[in-house]
Amino acid sequence: MVLAAIDIGSNAARLLISETSVYKDGTVDYTKLCLLRIPLRLGFDVFDKGFITDERKSRLIETLKAYKILLGVYNVEAYKAFATSAMRDATNGPEILTEILDQTGIRVEIITGQQEAAILYETHIAERLGSNKSYLYIDVGGGSTEISLFAKGQTVFKESFNIGTIRMLRDKVTEEQWDRMKWYIKTYTRGYQPVEAIGTGGNINKIFSISKRKEGKPLSLELLKDYYKELSSATMEERKHLYQFRDDRADVIVPALQIYTSIMRWAEADEIYVPKVGLADGLIKVLYNERK
């Protein structure tokens, strides 16, 4: 089957088209045919004004029109389109989804933070690493951070926090929100030590790429701290020049590193695996299981 996932986040809208095939041993292979990311940055509107402006709404609709064409080009059999934190908070979110359906034919569903965490878990990364350890999934987005703990072969918890990179850039994260996340992680990881982290999201993927680590090898907490110190002391122009970051990566990567390193410290996790998957990959697997 050829399946597609559309993830409309606070920073970007992603389209993933994958072909699924069953190997002779029964395992399912997911082959990426197309992966696109458009930095719409809806969170800049929503976290400042509470709604999505006409300008960004138009860009979103034009983006989804292009995605709809690609669904046809690749003969996609089924798709899912989900919107996350920014659309959850936008007062005009529901009416925009109606406009999207009318103008593109794409039906978008707004999902909760808990649903987002559950879909990310569908990538089943921890199960491939081993069932004798505890793994903390950390997905940092523009509007929220989703965290799940997998230990002793089962999920211990899934939680979402309104702490994200764009919210931080707009100074919309309070000390109380940080304290709540710290308390939650320290409380619920106690008794499940040692914990190893699994990081998803564009920012940790980018850090992994510039680290030149081999696939499957984890990054250390100390290395992430070093990158945080280096990048936070550099200007936007310096970050773009030194690492060839785009504008929409050069600004959010510093708050993202602050979130990852804080969570790892609170969970006493010394290493983080970076499998380079995200919400769209989880959506594809959810969709495959439904179709199967």
Secondary structure as a PSIPRED ss2 file (coil, helix, strand):
# PSIPRED VFORMAT (PSIPRED V4.0)

   1 M C   1.000  0.000  0.000
   2 V E   0.000  0.000  1.000
   3 L E   0.000  0.000  1.000
   4 A E   0.000  0.000  1.000
   5 A E   0.000  0.000  1.000
   6 I E   0.000  0.000  1.000
   7 D E   0.000  0.000  1.000
   8 I E   0.000  0.000  1.000
   9 G C   1.000  0.000  0.000
  10 S C   1.000  0.000  0.000
  11 N C   1.000  0.000  0.000
  12 A C   1.000  0.000  0.000
  13 A E   0.000  0.000  1.000
  14 R E   0.000  0.000  1.000
  15 L E   0.000  0.000  1.000
  16 L E   0.000  0.000  1.000
  17 I E   0.000  0.000  1.000
  18 S E   0.000  0.000  1.000
  19 E E   0.000  0.000  1.000
  20 T E   0.000  0.000  1.000
  21 S E   0.000  0.000  1.000
  22 V E   0.000  0.000  1.000
  23 Y C   1.000  0.000  0.000
  24 K C   1.000  0.000  0.000
  25 D C   1.000  0.000  0.000
  26 G C   1.000  0.000  0.000
  27 T C   1.000  0.000  0.000
  28 V E   0.000  0.000  1.000
  29 D E   0.000  0.000  1.000
  30 Y E   0.000  0.000  1.000
  31 T E   0.000  0.000  1.000
  32 K E   0.000  0.000  1.000
  33 L E   0.000  0.000  1.000
  34 C E   0.000  0.000  1.000
  35 L E   0.000  0.000  1.000
  36 L E   0.000  0.000  1.000
  37 R E   0.000  0.000  1.000
  38 I E   0.000  0.000  1.000
  39 P C   1.000  0.000  0.000
  40 L C   1.000  0.000  0.000
  41 R C   1.000  0.000  0.000
  42 L H   0.000  1.000  0.000
  43 G H   0.000  1.000  0.000
  44 F H   0.000  1.000  0.000
  45 D H   0.000  1.000  0.000
  46 V H   0.000  1.000  0.000
  47 F H   0.000  1.000  0.000
  48 D H   0.000  1.000  0.000
  49 K H   0.000  1.000  0.000
  50 G C   1.000  0.000  0.000
  51 F C   1.000  0.000  0.000
  52 I C   1.000  0.000  0.000
  53 T C   1.000  0.000  0.000
  54 D H   0.000  1.000  0.000
  55 E H   0.000  1.000  0.000
  56 R H   0.000  1.000  0.000
  57 K H   0.000  1.000  0.000
  58 S H   0.000  1.000  0.000
  59 R H   0.000  1.000  0.000
  60 L H   0.000  1.000  0.000
  61 I H   0.000  1.000  0.000
  62 E H   0.000  1.000  0.000
  63 T H   0.000  1.000  0.000
  64 L H   0.000  1.000  0.000
  65 K H   0.000  1.000  0.000
  66 A H   0.000  1.000  0.000
  67 Y H   0.000  1.000  0.000
  68 K H   0.000  1.000  0.000
  69 I H   0.000  1.000  0.000
  70 L H   0.000  1.000  0.000
  71 L H   0.000  1.000  0.000
  72 G H   0.000  1.000  0.000
  73 V H   0.000  1.000  0.000
  74 Y C   1.000  0.000  0.000
  75 N C   1.000  0.000  0.000
  76 V C   1.000  0.000  0.000
  77 E C   1.000  0.000  0.000
  78 A E   0.000  0.000  1.000
  79 Y E   0.000  0.000  1.000
  80 K E   0.000  0.000  1.000
  81 A E   0.000  0.000  1.000
  82 F E   0.000  0.000  1.000
  83 A E   0.000  0.000  1.000
  84 T C   1.000  0.000  0.000
  85 S H   0.000  1.000  0.000
  86 A H   0.000  1.000  0.000
  87 M H   0.000  1.000  0.000
  88 R H   0.000  1.000  0.000
  89 D H   0.000  1.000  0.000
  90 A C   1.000  0.000  0.000
  91 T C   1.000  0.000  0.000
  92 N C   1.000  0.000  0.000
  93 G H   0.000  1.000  0.000
  94 P H   0.000  1.000  0.000
  95 E H   0.000  1.000  0.000
  96 I H   0.000  1.000  0.000
  97 L H   0.000  1.000  0.000
  98 T H   0.000  1.000  0.000
  99 E H   0.000  1.000  0.000
 100 I H   0.000  1.000  0.000
 101 L H   0.000  1.000  0.000
 102 D H   0.000  1.000  0.000
 103 Q H   0.000  1.000  0.000
 104 T H   0.000  1.000  0.000
 105 G C   1.000  0.000  0.000
 106 I C   1.000  0.000  0.000
 107 R C   1.000  0.000  0.000
 108 V C   1.000  0.000  0.000
 109 E E   0.000  0.000  1.000
 110 I E   0.000  0.000  1.000
 111 I C   1.000  0.000  0.000
 112 T C   1.000  0.000  0.000
 113 G H   0.000  1.000  0.000
 114 Q H   0.000  1.000  0.000
 115 Q H   0.000  1.000  0.000
 116 E H   0.000  1.000  0.000
 117 A H   0.000  1.000  0.000
 118 A H   0.000  1.000  0.000
 119 I H   0.000  1.000  0.000
 120 L H   0.000  1.000  0.000
 121 Y H   0.000  1.000  0.000
 122 E C   1.000  0.000  0.000
 123 T C   1.000  0.000  0.000
 124 H C   1.000  0.000  0.000
 125 I H   0.000  1.000  0.000
 126 A H   0.000  1.000  0.000
 127 E H   0.000  1.000  0.000
 128 R H   0.000  1.000  0.000
 129 L H   0.000  1.000  0.000
 130 G C   1.000  0.000  0.000
 131 S C   1.000  0.000  0.000
 132 N C   1.000  0.000  0.000
 133 K C   1.000  0.000  0.000
 134 S E   0.000  0.000  1.000
 135 Y E   0.000  0.000  1.000
 136 L E   0.000  0.000  1.000
 137 Y E   0.000  0.000  1.000
 138 I E   0.000  0.000  1.000
 139 D E   0.000  0.000  1.000
 140 V E   0.000  0.000  1.000
 141 G C   1.000  0.000  0.000
 142 G C   1.000  0.000  0.000
 143 G C   1.000  0.000  0.000
 144 S C   1.000  0.000  0.000
 145 T E   0.000  0.000  1.000
 146 E E   0.000  0.000  1.000
 147 I E   0.000  0.000  1.000
 148 S E   0.000  0.000  1.000
 149 L E   0.000  0.000  1.000
 150 F E   0.000  0.000  1.000
 151 A E   0.000  0.000  1.000
 152 K C   1.000  0.000  0.000
 153 G C   1.000  0.000  0.000
 154 Q E   0.000  0.000  1.000
 155 T E   0.000  0.000  1.000
 156 V E   0.000  0.000  1.000
 157 F E   0.000  0.000  1.000
 158 K E   0.000  0.000  1.000
 159 E E   0.000  0.000  1.000
 160 S E   0.000  0.000  1.000
 161 F E   0.000  0.000  1.000
 162 N C   1.000  0.000  0.000
 163 I C   1.000  0.000  0.000
 164 G C   1.000  0.000  0.000
 165 T H   0.000  1.000  0.000
 166 I H   0.000  1.000  0.000
 167 R H   0.000  1.000  0.000
 168 M H   0.000  1.000  0.000
 169 L H   0.000  1.000  0.000
 170 R C   1.000  0.000  0.000
 171 D C   1.000  0.000  0.000
 172 K C   1.000  0.000  0.000
 173 V C   1.000  0.000  0.000
 174 T C   1.000  0.000  0.000
 175 E H   0.000  1.000  0.000
 176 E H   0.000  1.000  0.000
 177 Q H   0.000  1.000  0.000
 178 W H   0.000  1.000  0.000
 179 D H   0.000  1.000  0.000
 180 R H   0.000  1.000  0.000
 181 M H   0.000  1.000  0.000
 182 K H   0.000  1.000  0.000
 183 W H   0.000  1.000  0.000
 184 Y H   0.000  1.000  0.000
 185 I H   0.000  1.000  0.000
 186 K H   0.000  1.000  0.000
 187 T H   0.000  1.000  0.000
 188 Y H   0.000  1.000  0.000
 189 T H   0.000  1.000  0.000
 190 R C   1.000  0.000  0.000
 191 G C   1.000  0.000  0.000
 192 Y C   1.000  0.000  0.000
 193 Q C   1.000  0.000  0.000
 194 P C   1.000  0.000  0.000
 195 V E   0.000  0.000  1.000
 196 E E   0.000  0.000  1.000
 197 A E   0.000  0.000  1.000
 198 I E   0.000  0.000  1.000
 199 G E   0.000  0.000  1.000
 200 T E   0.000  0.000  1.000
 201 G C   1.000  0.000  0.000
 202 G H   0.000  1.000  0.000
 203 N H   0.000  1.000  0.000
 204 I H   0.000  1.000  0.000
 205 N H   0.000  1.000  0.000
 206 K H   0.000  1.000  0.000
 207 I H   0.000  1.000  0.000
 208 F H   0.000  1.000  0.000
 209 S H   0.000  1.000  0.000
 210 I H   0.000  1.000  0.000
 211 S H   0.000  1.000  0.000
 212 K C   1.000  0.000  0.000
 213 R C   1.000  0.000  0.000
 214 K C   1.000  0.000  0.000
 215 E C   1.000  0.000  0.000
 216 G C   1.000  0.000  0.000
 217 K C   1.000  0.000  0.000
 218 P C   1.000  0.000  0.000
 219 L E   0.000  0.000  1.000
 220 S E   0.000  0.000  1.000
 221 L H   0.000  1.000  0.000
 222 E H   0.000  1.000  0.000
 223 L H   0.000  1.000  0.000
 224 L H   0.000  1.000  0.000
 225 K H   0.000  1.000  0.000
 226 D H   0.000  1.000  0.000
 227 Y H   0.000  1.000  0.000
 228 Y H   0.000  1.000  0.000
 229 K H   0.000  1.000  0.000
 230 E H   0.000  1.000  0.000
 231 L H   0.000  1.000  0.000
 232 S H   0.000  1.000  0.000
 233 S C   1.000  0.000  0.000
 234 A C   1.000  0.000  0.000
 235 T C   1.000  0.000  0.000
 236 M H   0.000  1.000  0.000
 237 E H   0.000  1.000  0.000
 238 E H   0.000  1.000  0.000
 239 R H   0.000  1.000  0.000
 240 K H   0.000  1.000  0.000
 241 H H   0.000  1.000  0.000
 242 L H   0.000  1.000  0.000
 243 Y H   0.000  1.000  0.000
 244 Q C   1.000  0.000  0.000
 245 F C   1.000  0.000  0.000
 246 R C   1.000  0.000  0.000
 247 D H   0.000  1.000  0.000
 248 D H   0.000  1.000  0.000
 249 R H   0.000  1.000  0.000
 250 A H   0.000  1.000  0.000
 251 D C   1.000  0.000  0.000
 252 V C   1.000  0.000  0.000
 253 I H   0.000  1.000  0.000
 254 V H   0.000  1.000  0.000
 255 P H   0.000  1.000  0.000
 256 A H   0.000  1.000  0.000
 257 L H   0.000  1.000  0.000
 258 Q H   0.000  1.000  0.000
 259 I H   0.000  1.000  0.000
 260 Y H   0.000  1.000  0.000
 261 T H   0.000  1.000  0.000
 262 S H   0.000  1.000  0.000
 263 I H   0.000  1.000  0.000
 264 M H   0.000  1.000  0.000
 265 R H   0.000  1.000  0.000
 266 W H   0.000  1.000  0.000
 267 A H   0.000  1.000  0.000
 268 E C   1.000  0.000  0.000
 269 A C   1.000  0.000  0.000
 270 D C   1.000  0.000  0.000
 271 E E   0.000  0.000  1.000
 272 I E   0.000  0.000  1.000
 273 Y E   0.000  0.000  1.000
 274 V C   1.000  0.000  0.000
 275 P C   1.000  0.000  0.000
 276 K C   1.000  0.000  0.000
 277 V C   1.000  0.000  0.000
 278 G C   1.000  0.000  0.000
 279 L H   0.000  1.000  0.000
 280 A H   0.000  1.000  0.000
 281 D H   0.000  1.000  0.000
 282 G H   0.000  1.000  0.000
 283 L H   0.000  1.000  0.000
 284 I H   0.000  1.000  0.000
 285 K H   0.000  1.000  0.000
 286 V H   0.000  1.000  0.000
 287 L H   0.000  1.000  0.000
 288 Y H   0.000  1.000  0.000
 289 N H   0.000  1.000  0.000
 290 E H   0.000  1.000  0.000
 291 R H   0.000  1.000  0.000
 292 K C   1.000  0.000  0.000
